[in-house]
Amino acid sequence: MPELPEVETTRRMLEPVLVGRVVRDVIHTDPERYRNTTAMLGKQIRAIERRGKYLILRLDDGLDCIVHLKMTGGFRTTELPFLEPPRFERLRLVLHDGEVSYVDSRRFGFWEVLPRNEWAHLGTLAKMGPEPLEDEFALEPFQAAMAKVSKVKPALLSQKPVAGVGNIYADESLWHAQIHPEASKLSAAQSKRLHTAIREVMTRAVAVGGSTLSDNSYQQPNGEPGYFKLQHAVYDRAGQPCPRCGSTIEKYFLAQRGTHFCPRCQPKP
Ligand SMILES: [Zn+2]
């Protein structure tokens, strides 16, 4: 699933293609999944922002278009003009000077156009914690939240202590901070290490376009992969040596999510 680095990469690549453009048409066949998109017609896209794993197109007349890529959603911009639709195209955004294709093989992603900031019904978005790459991700409130967790990894995935951390970046950050995924009630020193690790991992992942995994479902909108997989310490590396100590990386399921860790660097508490 695209996490903060993949969604931020997507945002940065869409910005020069979308901002300032007027929406001429939105072509799709699934009004349940891509809701109220006719409201975009004739509107100018003023900005494209990101909150956690959500993209937010800011439109004229106080409207937002929320896009969540979920498991396999993504954008394609390079094949312009499209001689034939990209594989798994679900929606086509027709602008006054071009087109952008939205693809989604598994169809879990969604779009919704609604009045600005009226997100209360989108629970994860409404209750999301601070952005990890902004100053608002302050150490002390994070330490206070981490001092109460019963299992640290599921707490991170809830998006409440910090926005945008999903399965890949939770595993990577916990390895860097040398904390077991099931650690509870983190000490101030542990949560300080984790705070630093999340910022560093996210910064480095954004710099190389995020992570394209072996299923290839995520690509940068220009068709390139994200290169952060080459820097993964534990994620998708079960059975391989830990880059820090050489022990064998293990994988197990925690709260239904594949979880990777080093048994020596991240001992079970
Ligand atoms: Zn290790």
Boltz pocket constraint, residues with backbone or C-beta under 6 A from the ligand:
constraints:
  - pocket:
      binder: B
      contacts: [[A, 242], [A, 243], [A, 244], [A, 245], [A, 246], [A, 247], [A, 262], [A, 263], [A, 264], [A, 265], [A, 266]]
      max_distance: 6.0
